[in-house]
Amino acid sequence: MSYKFKIGEPVRLKNRPYRVVARLSEGGAYGPRYRIRNEEVEDDERIVVERDLRNHAPKGRSADI
């Protein structure tokens, strides 16, 4: 299985900053899954499929997508 994001890498979900906490098994037809943690809200942790995530680009730079 090929993962696009590494553990510890900053990502975006619905235009909010998160960080990859763990890589999980493939989610059926949806591809690789990740556990992510919000960088702004302490208790916001989610499990998402890879296609829902975007690279997190620093302010002033475009995302590498």
Rosetta silent file (secondary structure, phi, psi, omega in degrees, C-alpha in Angstrom):
SEQUENCE: MSYKFKIGEPVRLKNRPYRVVARLSEGGAYGPRYRIRNEEVEDDERIVVERDLRNHAPKGRSADI
SCORE:     score description
SCORE:     0.000 S_00000001
   1 L     0.000  136.964 -177.655    0.000    0.000    0.000 S_00000001
   2 L  -107.467  124.703  179.193    1.328    3.408   -0.934 S_00000001
   3 L  -102.405  140.643  178.799    0.773    6.373    1.379 S_00000001
   4 L   -84.011  -33.249 -174.790    0.951    9.972    0.185 S_00000001
   5 L  -112.342  147.869  179.392    1.552   11.518    3.638 S_00000001
   6 L   -98.389  157.358  174.672    4.129   10.736    6.317 S_00000001
   7 L   -63.171  133.031 -178.230    3.610   10.566   10.072 S_00000001
   8 L    91.383   -9.955 -177.881    4.165   14.042   11.512 S_00000001
   9 L   -75.267  137.052  175.690    3.448   15.782    8.206 S_00000001
  10 E   -75.330  136.915  178.960    1.160   18.834    8.301 S_00000001
  11 E  -137.118  171.732  177.462   -2.013   18.457    6.203 S_00000001
  12 E  -124.669  140.372  174.414   -5.284   20.309    5.660 S_00000001
  13 E  -133.026  119.709 -177.951   -8.841   19.030    5.996 S_00000001
  14 L    51.100   44.353  175.958  -11.656   21.410    5.070 S_00000001
  15 L    63.937   23.678  175.686   -9.144   24.279    5.150 S_00000001
  16 E  -118.444  145.304 -177.096   -8.076   23.569    8.749 S_00000001
  17 E   -80.247  132.579  176.132   -4.557   22.566    9.813 S_00000001
  18 E  -134.248  170.174  174.358   -3.962   19.031   11.054 S_00000001
  19 E  -132.047  137.682  179.134   -0.948   16.798   11.549 S_00000001
  20 E   -69.502  124.489 -179.285   -0.734   13.115   10.596 S_00000001
  21 E  -100.223  -36.245 -178.757   -0.526   11.057   13.803 S_00000001
  22 E  -157.311  151.918  171.099   -0.719    7.540   12.323 S_00000001
  23 E   -96.899  133.187 -178.931   -1.177    5.624    9.097 S_00000001
  24 E  -112.756  175.305  179.392   -4.031    3.121    9.253 S_00000001
  25 E   -65.182  165.169 -179.950   -5.062    0.201    7.084 S_00000001
  26 E   -63.069  139.780 -178.500   -6.721    0.738    3.760 S_00000001
  27 L   -93.783   57.014  179.854  -10.374    1.840    4.001 S_00000001
  28 H    64.955 -130.586 -178.689  -11.814   -0.543    1.405 S_00000001
  29 H   -74.672   -5.162 -175.185  -12.436    1.195   -1.932 S_00000001
  30 H   -90.189   -8.328  178.295  -11.533    4.559   -0.376 S_00000001
  31 L    88.588 -168.024 -176.637   -7.774    3.968   -0.144 S_00000001
  32 E   -59.018  147.626  177.558   -5.344    4.596    2.722 S_00000001
  33 E  -117.261  155.608 -179.662   -6.628    6.084    5.985 S_00000001
  34 E  -135.071  150.153  167.701   -4.905    8.350    8.489 S_00000001
  35 E   -99.697  126.405 -177.464   -5.425    9.452   12.072 S_00000001
  36 E  -125.030  153.861  179.413   -4.950   13.230   12.199 S_00000001
  37 E  -125.822  134.090  178.771   -4.911   15.791   15.013 S_00000001
  38 E   -67.723  136.527 -178.596   -6.007   19.424   14.713 S_00000001
  39 L   -83.068  -14.512 -177.061   -3.181   21.884   15.306 S_00000001
  40 L  -105.246  -28.402 -176.642   -5.499   24.585   16.684 S_00000001
  41 L  -117.711  119.114 -172.348   -7.968   22.590   18.838 S_00000001
  42 L   -58.122  -43.273 -173.812   -6.450   20.240   21.396 S_00000001
  43 L   -98.596   27.864 -179.669   -9.200   17.587   21.495 S_00000001
  44 L  -109.153   98.617  178.997   -9.907   17.360   17.741 S_00000001
  45 E  -127.502  137.886 -174.659   -8.619   14.063   16.385 S_00000001
  46 E  -139.046  162.713  170.050  -10.114   12.260   13.373 S_00000001
  47 E  -113.896  125.454 -175.691   -9.724    9.280   11.079 S_00000001
  48 E  -135.762  159.442  174.066   -9.913   10.249    7.411 S_00000001
  49 E   -88.188  152.973 -174.342   -9.248    8.762    3.993 S_00000001
  50 H   -55.385  -39.531 -175.437   -6.324   10.058    1.981 S_00000001
  51 H   -64.721  -17.453  179.147   -8.419   11.646   -0.754 S_00000001
  52 H   -85.685   -9.448 -176.902   -9.962   14.078    1.786 S_00000001
  53 L   -98.811  153.009  175.392   -6.561   15.519    2.788 S_00000001
  54 E  -127.741  153.667  173.370   -4.484   18.233    1.123 S_00000001
  55 E   -61.362  144.580  178.221   -0.853   19.205    1.555 S_00000001
  56 L   -95.648  111.297  179.075   -0.435   21.981    4.095 S_00000001
  57 L   -96.146  137.246  175.597    1.379   24.900    2.464 S_00000001
  58 L   -58.751  155.168 -179.368    2.873   27.633    4.651 S_00000001
  59 L   -55.832  137.490  179.292    1.138   31.018    4.420 S_00000001
  60 L    89.547   -3.214  179.167    1.996   32.840    1.224 S_00000001
  61 L  -127.345  148.274  179.471    2.751   29.638   -0.707 S_00000001
  62 L   -83.881  157.152  179.792    0.443   27.429   -2.729 S_00000001
  63 L   -72.989  150.622  179.837   -0.154   23.790   -1.909 S_00000001
  64 L   -88.260   73.355 -177.926    1.749   21.152   -3.844 S_00000001
  65 L  -131.414    0.000    0.000   -1.248   19.481   -5.465 S_00000001
